[in-house]
Amino acid sequence: MSGNVPFSVGYGVGTGTPATYIWATAILSIFAVAYVTMARYVTSTAAFYGFISRGLGRVIGLGTGYMVTFGYMVFEASIIGIFSYFGHLAFLDQLGLDISWVVFAVAGLLLIGLLTYFEISLAAKILAVLLATEIAILAVMAFGVLFHGGGPDGLMLQTLNPVNAFKPNGLVVASAGLAMFIAFWSWTGFESTVMYGEESKNPRKIIPIATMIAVTGVGVFYTFVSWMSVAGNGAKGAIALAQSANPLDMFFHPTDMFVGHGWVLVMQWLMMSGSFACAMAFHNAASRYLYSLGREGVLPGVFGKTHKKHGSPYIASYVQTGAAILWILGFWFMHKDPYLDVFVLLAVLGTFSLLIVQTITMAAVFNYFRTHHPEEKVWRTKVAPILGGVGMLGVVIMMATNLDTAAGPAASSLLFKLIPYIAAALFITGAGQALYLRKTNPPKYAAIGHVVVPLDDRMDIDLEAELEAELEAELELELEHELKHDMEDQRELEK
């Protein structure tokens, strides 16, 4: 909210920003229906990568697996960028200490690496506390505005009109597509609920509930908070603050006016802790993707090791921490800004790949149920994937057409210009590796996106035998298709 709402208000659709969150909530809720339906059949730490491998094949699966893994890896460094920005401001404003942002960034990454070394329940408890506090402070601001009947223009109910998501306010020279892209960007990472299926007690029940809360429940809250942040400042005030040197005043000003200055001071610290929690969540997701690829032998096998006591993918976690620190040190060495460059540029880089993968996932879900479980309900396995896929494709188009605007000043950098080529190179590398393994190492090829712990019996499983049987069945199908084509060709020749 603190990073995205001001950007959307100032440079997107102005006071129509809350309406973009309504659209995003609706489309992503449909997406989630299809997504969690497949999660009931496949519990995989690889999430998107595992789903696409099963629905569209291992070649496309590994190509997108590299894309999404890279996306999550850069997200941690991106969020640490805004964490260090918040930390620098809080220490300077409240304690008078001018500490370089890179100190906050590296210290934050090292602390995350330490916390995620232990079992997931420890990180989950810390995240739960931080999540509760950041939701609380945003709720204090939002309800303060609501109970006072809004700011100079009242509650501004017109901001909730879905039509206004595509009608930029007259005070803003901007793009509706940019605002919609930013709204979807706000949900980045919601799909990671599926990654913890193997570490939860009852994934068939827990994962779907958690995912729907992470989409629909959070969407309602996003809409409410963005609405109140606009209403609390009024139309002209909201846009002026969003375009000012300190866009966070969009939240600080109504909090100061309707709740009290003491809450502004608390909010500064909680923005810091909230971004830290977000970075740790992305660290967990990235390390589990690396773990999954290592477990299957696609990446070095050491990535696929878990700690004997804590059960955490600790080697993959070390690698992720090291990669994030290298990103941060690289930006610091180039004298880049933690907000405008680290946060924005890396977020755009990761989101470009991730939204494309999300769109492909809907095609994978549709095809998986068409071939494996045609008896499932049509709404969940046919209608929802089509609607969700079309909606996500629209977002990808908006993202592509507004990429330079979303990056802001960072759009002139070489890294920004390389974003499409990086995504393409990741996909080609993964797909090429899968094709190579299909010819040279069929057992390893069979494992691509398919090493999962079954829902019903996790301890008693002959994984190698299961994969060999599945690969044999696939080869038999390929042989049948080849024989069928040969017979058709023979008939044509006879004619």
N, C-alpha and C positions, 0 to 999 in steps of 0.2 A: 504493500500500500504506500509506504513512504517513498519508495523509489519510482513506482510506476504511475500512480495517480497524478502527481504534479506534472509529469511529462505528458500524459494524455490530455490533461486540462490545458496546459500551456501550448501544446503543439499538435494536439490531435483534434478532438471535436469540442473542446471547451467544456461548457456545462452539460453536454450530452454524454460525458464520460460514464456516469452510472448506468446508462442504457447499454453501453458496450459490455458491461459485466453481466447484464441480464441475458444478452445474446450468447455470451461465452458459457454461462451456466447452463443454458438450455442445450446447446450443441454438445458440450462436454459430458452432460448427463446422459445423453443418448449414446455417445461414444462409450461411456463407462458401462452401460447396460451390456453391450456386446463384449466389452473387455472382461468384465467380471464373470460373464457366462463361460468364457473359455478358461478363466482362472479356476473354475470348479473342476475342470478336467485335467488341467496341466498346472502343477505347482513347480515353478521354476525360478531359481535365483536370477536367471537371465531375462525374465520378463519379456519385453518386446522381441529380443533376439530369439528366445525360445519359441514364442508364439509364431513369429514369421517363419522360422525354420520348419515348424510343423505344418503351417498352413500353405506356404508358398515354396517350400523346398530349402535345402541346406545352402545352396549357392547364394540366393537372395538373402537368406537368413544371416549368413556370416558377413556379407557385405553391409547389411544394415546393423549388424552387431558391432562392427568396428565404428560405424557412425555414431551410434548411441553411446558406446563406451567412451569415445573421445568427447562427446558432448557433456556427459556427466563429469568427466575429469576436469574440463575447463570451468564448469559451473562452480566448483568449490573455490577456485582462485578468483572467479568473478565476484562471488558473494563476499569473500574475504576482503576484496577491494573496497566494497561499501562499508563493511565492518570497520576497516581501518580508517575510513573517512569519518564515520560516526564517532569512533574512538578519539581521533585527533580533535574533533570539535568539542566533545564532551570534556576532555581533560583540559583543553585550552580555555573554554568558557567558564567552567565551574571550579577548576583547580589552578588555573593560570600556568599550566605546564604545556610547553610547546614541544611535543614528542613527534618525531617523524612517523609518517603513516606506515612506513615499511617495518618499523619495530612492532606495531600492533599486528600487522599482517603475518609476519613470521611467527610471533609469539602465539597468535591465534591458531595457526596451522599446526604448530608443535603441540599445543594443548589438545586440539582435536585428535591428532595422531595418538596421544597418550590415552585419551578417553575411549577411543574406538578399538584400542588393543584388547580391552576386556569384552565380555559377552554382551550381546546386543541389549539385554535388559537394562544394563547400567546406562548406556547412551539413551535408551528410550525414556528412562526416568528423568534424566537431565533435560532432554528435549521436551518432555511433558510439562515440566515446571516452567521452562522458558516460554513455551507456547502459551501456557495459561496466563503468564504475566503480560506477554505482548498483546494477546487478545483482550485482556482486561484494560490495558491502557488505551487501546483504540476504542473499546466500548465506552470508557469514561468520557472520552472526547465526543463520540457520536451521540450518546444519550444526553450529554450536557447540552448539545445543540438542539436535539429533539425536544427536550423538556422546556427549552426557552423559546420554542417556536421558530427556530432558525435565526439567521442573521438579518442584514438590511433588506433582503428580498423575501423574507419568510422561508418556508420549507421547500419552496421551488419544486413542487411535485412534477412539473413538466420535464424535469431532468430524467425521470423514470420512463418517459414515453419511448418505446423501442425505436420509433422512427427517428428520434434525435441522435441515435447512434451513427446515422449516416448524413447528418446535417450539421457541419461545423458551425459553431457560434460565430456571429458576425464579427466578434472581437478577435477572432483567431484566424490567421492565414495558415491553414493546416490541411491535414488529410484524414478522412474518415477511416481509410484503410490502415493508417498508422495506429490510430486509436484502438481499432479492433485487434490488431496484432499485439499491442501492448496488453490488452485485456487477457488474451490467451496466454501470453508470456507469464502472466501472474500465476498460472496454474502449473508451471513447469515443475515436474517432479511428482505430481500426484500419482502417477502410475507406478511409482516405486513401492507401493503397498504390496504388490505381487511378489517383489523380490524377497520378502520376509516370510513367504509361505513355508519354506523348509525349516524356518526357525520358530514357527508359531505352533501352538498346540492343536488348533482346529482350523486349518486354513480354509476348508470348504465353507465354513460359516463366517470366520473372522475377516478374511480378505475382502469378500464382496461388500460387507458392511463398512469396513474401513475405507474402501475406495469410494463408495457412494457418499460417505460423509466428507471425504477429501474433495469431492467435486461439488455436489449439490449444497451441502451444509456450508462449506467455505464460500461457495458462490453467493449465497444469500448474505453472508457476513460482508463479503467484498462489496456487494451492491449497496448495502446499508452504510458502510463506512465511507465509501466514495461519495455517496449522496449527501451525507452529513458534512463531509469536508467541503463540498461545494456550497451547500446551503449555509453553513456557518460563516462563510466569507462573503457570500453574495456573488452575483454573476461577475461584475467587474473586479471585485476584490480577489476572487478565486483565481481568475486568469492573470491578474497583475502579480500575485504572489507566486504563482506557478512559473511565471517567466522571469522572476527576480533572481538576484544573485544567490539567495537562500530559499529554494523551493520548498524546503521542509516547513517553512512558516505557514504553508497551507494547513498543516496540522497543529503547529505550535500556537498560531494566532487564535483559532477558535477555542483551543484548550485553555489558553490564558484568559480569554474573554468570558467564557461560560462555566469554567470549572475552577480555575485559580492558577497562579504562576507556579506554585509548588509542584503541580502536576506536570508542567512543562519540563522542569528539571528532572523529574522522574522519567518522563518520556524520552529524554535524551539518552539516559542510561539504558532504557529498555530497547531503544532502537539498536543500540550496540549489542546487547545480549540476544535480541531477536535475530539479527543478521548472523551472529555467531552460531545460533541453533540451526539456521537455514544452511549455513556452510557445512556443519557437521552432518546434516541429513544428506547432502549431496556427496559428502565424503563416503558415507556408508553405501550409497547407491553405486558410486564409481568403483569402490573396492570390491563390491559383490559382482559387478560385471567382469572386472579383471579376474576375479576368483573363478567365475564360471568359465571363461575362456581358457584359463590355466588348467582347470579340472578336466576339460575336454581335450587338452593337448594342443589347442590352437596356438596359445601363447606358452611360454616355458612352464613346465609342470609345477615348478616351485610356487607359481602364483596360485595354484589350486590347493595349497595346504591350509589347514585350519589348526588353530592352537589346541593342543591336547586338553588343556584345562578349561579354557574360556569358549572354545568353539568358534572363535572369530577368525575371519580370513586375514590373519595378521600380516602375512607377507605382502599380499595385494594392498593392504592398508599402508604399509611402509612405502611401497612404490607410489601410491597415490599422494601421500604426503610430500614425497620428494619431488614429484612432478609439479604439484601446486606451488611449492617453494621456488622452483625454477621459473615458473611463470611470473611470480611476484618479483623475484630478483631481476628478471629480464626487463620488466616494465620500470622498475625503480632505476636500473642502470641507464635506461633510455630517458629518464626524467619525465615519466608520464604521470598523469593525474589518477589517483585511486578511484575516483567516481566516474569522470568523463571517459577515461581510457580503460582502466582495469575492469571496472564493473560493467560498463556499457558494451565495450567492444567484445569482451569474452562472453558476455551473455548473448549477444547477437550471433557470435560464432557457434556457440553450443545450440542455441535455439533453432538456427537454420537447419542443422542436421536432425535435431530431435523432432521437429514438426513434420518433416518429410517422413521419418520413420513411423510416427504416429499414424499418418495417412496410409502408409503401406500396411500397417498392422490391421486396419479395418478390412482390407482385402484378404489378409491372411485368415482373420476370424471367419469371414464369409466362406472362404474356400475350405477351411478346416471342417466346419460343420456340414458343408455340402457333401463332403466325401467321407467323413467319419461318423457323424451323429445327425443324420437327416431327420431323425425323429424329434429333435429339439424344437421348441416353440419358434414359429416363423418370426415373431416380433424380435426376439432376442438374437437370432442367428442369421436373419435375412434383412429385415427392415432396418434394425438399429445399425448394423455395420454399413449398410448403404448410405443411410442418412448421416451417420457419424463420419464416414469417409468423405462424402461430398462436402460436409461442413468443414472438415479439416483441410481438404484440398483448397477450399476458398481461402482459408487462413494462410496456407502456404503461398498462394498467389498474392495475397495482400502483403505478406512478408517480403516476397521477392521484389515487388514493385515499390516497397517503402524501406528497403534495407538501408539505403544511404541516409535517409531521414532519421531512422531509428538509431543509427550509430552516432549522429550528431557530429561534433568536431572530429571524432575519431575516424570518420568516413574517408579522410584523406590519407590514412595510414596504409602501408603496404599490406599489413595483416588483414585489414578489412577487404582490400581488393582481392586477396587470395581466398576468401571464405568459400565461394562456390567451388573453386578448384580443390580446396582441402576436402570438402565433403565428397566430391567426385572421386578423388584419389583414395579416400578411405573405403568407399564402396567397391571400387575396382580392385583394391588390394585384397579385401576380404573375399569377394567373389572369385578372384583369381586363385587364392589359396585353397578355396573349397574345390574348385575344378581340378587343381593339382592333386589334392588329397584323394579325390574320387578315383583317379587313375593309379596313384602310387601307394595309397594306404587306405583301402576301403574300411577297415574297422575304425580308424580315426575319423574318416569322413562320416561314418554312421553316427558318431558321437556328437557331431555338430548340432548344437541347439537341442539335443535330446537327452542329455544327462540330467535327469530330475529325480527327485524322491517321490514315489507314488503317494497318493493321498491316503490309501487304505492300509498299506503295510510298509512302513519305512525301514524296518530293521532287516526284514527277510527278503532280499532281492539279489538275484544274479544279474547284475547290470550288463555284463559283457554278453551273456546269452540272450538277453532281451534285445540288445542293439543288433546282434548278428541276425536274430530272427526277423527283426524289422527291416534290415537291409536286404535280406534274402527275399522278403515279400516284395520290396520295391523293385529289385532286379527282375523278379518273375513278371511283374506288371510291365516293366519296360520291354522284356522279351516278348510278351504277348502282343504289345503294341507293334513291335517290329515285325512279328510274324503276320499280323493282320495287314499291315501296309504291304508286305511282300506278296501276300495272296491277292490283294487288290491290284498291285502292279502286274502280277501274272495274268489276271483276268483281262486287264486292259491290253496286254500284249497278244493274248489269244484272239481278242476281238479284232 
